[in-house]
Amino acid sequence: MLETDFPEVPKRQPGTLARHCAEAGQTEKAAELYIAASGRATAASNNVEAAAHLKRALALVATLPPRAPRTVELRNRIMVGGWWWST
């Protein structure tokens, strides 16, 4: 409903929608949105917020089947998005 009534939310506030999706049990979609939220935070030079979003995404992905193709894809996107964690 949030996406339908407010179509700008996924682009402008992906973290908000991610939280709602996570609470609704839409784990993959929530992880994807947290990754997007991290990208927005990184673009705004807010690495603390970006890291928090990626940690939430990683926690959600950890609940998915470990060898499922979508799980591997999401995990890889999280690691690429968090390239600065290791620096």
C-alpha positions, -999 to +999 in steps of 0.1 A: +000+000+000+028+024+008+044+019-026+010+023-043-001+054-025+033+070-024+053+059-054+082+082-046+090+064-013+111+035-028+134+060-045+135+088-018+132+067+014+141+031+007+151+026+043+115+034+054+100+009+030+127-017+038+117-016+075+080-021+066+089-049+042+110-066+069+082-064+094+058-079+068+082-108+062+092-097+027+128-105+035+144-104+000+126-071-009+136-056+024+172-066+019+172-051-016+157-018-003+183-016+026+210-020+000+195+009-020+192+029+012+229+023+018+237+035-016+218+067-010+235+072+023+269+066+008+262+092-020+254+117+008+287+108+025+269+093+055+289+062+059+276+055+094+240+053+081+252+034+050+269+008+072+238+005+094+216-002+063+240-028+050+241-045+084+203-047+084+204-062+049+230-087+059+210-098+090+180-104+067+200-123+041+213-145+069+178-158+074+175-169+038+186-203+025+224-200+023+229-215-012+199-201-029+209-180-060+190-149-048+207-152-013+242-153-030+233-124-052+221-102-023+252-112-002+275-102-031+257-068-035+260-062+002+298-069+001+303-047-030+282-019-014+303-020+017+337-019+000+348+008+025+342-015+055+376-031+050+395+001+044 
